[in-house]
Amino acid sequence: MKIAIASDHRGFKLKNFLGDYLRSKGYEVIDFGTFSSDSCDYPDYVYPAVLSVKNRKAKRAIVICYTGIGSCIAANKIKGIRAALAFNIKTAVYSRRHNNSNVLVLAAGFVKRDYAKRLVIRWLNTEFEGGRHERRLRKIQKIEEKNYV
């Protein structure tokens, strides 16, 4: 499975750590940066990563900033992206089961590295349940189609 990964400067260390970890587990990781801890703006890295999911160059993406909030907002601006900010395994799992999230957003300032490994693996290995949840996702798609701009 191809996984896109991106962060701003505050998520840089966690991004590199998780990228190395995922590669060691056999995932193909596409790193969209940032490539240093110099101050930068998360949209510059989040958008290319999530666009790779939208354009089917990657199956899923993981994006990281200090709180995760800005990256989550930015990621969800892209039609077809369902980015979920998860602080624990349960929210990560439900984001997949019920919402079919295709982007996981992590808060580098609040999630420790070893816990982030467990959280990411559970998210990657959780399947969408479908059923009643499909109806809800179709409603979201209809909202996206209306393009309220």
Secondary structure as the mmCIF struct_conf table of DSSP 4:
data_model
#
loop_
_struct_conf.conf_type_id
_struct_conf.id
_struct_conf.beg_label_comp_id
_struct_conf.beg_label_asym_id
_struct_conf.beg_label_seq_id
_struct_conf.end_label_comp_id
_struct_conf.end_label_asym_id
_struct_conf.end_label_seq_id
STRN STRN1 LYS A 2 SER A 7
HELX_RH_3T_P HELX_RH_3T_P1 HIS A 9 GLY A 11
HELX_RH_AL_P HELX_RH_AL_P1 PHE A 12 SER A 24
TURN_TY1_P TURN_TY1_P1 LYS A 25 GLY A 26
STRN STRN2 GLU A 28 ASP A 31
BEND BEND1 SER A 36 ASP A 38
TURN_TY1_P TURN_TY1_P2 TYR A 42 TYR A 42
HELX_RH_AL_P HELX_RH_AL_P2 PRO A 43 LYS A 54
TURN_TY1_P TURN_TY1_P3 ASN A 55 ARG A 56
BEND BEND2 LYS A 57 LYS A 59
STRN STRN3 ARG A 60 CYS A 65
BEND BEND3 TYR A 66 GLY A 68
HELX_RH_AL_P HELX_RH_AL_P3 ILE A 69 ALA A 75
TURN_TY1_P TURN_TY1_P4 ASN A 76 LYS A 77
BEND BEND4 ILE A 78 ILE A 78
TURN_TY1_P TURN_TY1_P5 LYS A 79 GLY A 80
STRN STRN4 ALA A 83 LEU A 85
BEND BEND5 PHE A 87 ASN A 88
HELX_RH_AL_P HELX_RH_AL_P4 ILE A 89 ARG A 97
TURN_TY1_P TURN_TY1_P6 HIS A 98 ASN A 99
BEND BEND6 ASN A 102 ASN A 102
STRN STRN5 VAL A 103 ALA A 107
TURN_TY1_P TURN_TY1_P7 ALA A 108 PHE A 110
BEND BEND7 VAL A 111 VAL A 111
HELX_RH_AL_P HELX_RH_AL_P5 ARG A 113 LEU A 124
TURN_TY1_P TURN_TY1_P8 ASN A 125 ASN A 125
HELX_LH_PP_P HELX_LH_PP_P1 THR A 126 PHE A 128
TURN_TY1_P TURN_TY1_P9 GLY A 131 GLY A 131
HELX_RH_AL_P HELX_RH_AL_P6 ARG A 132 LYS A 146
#
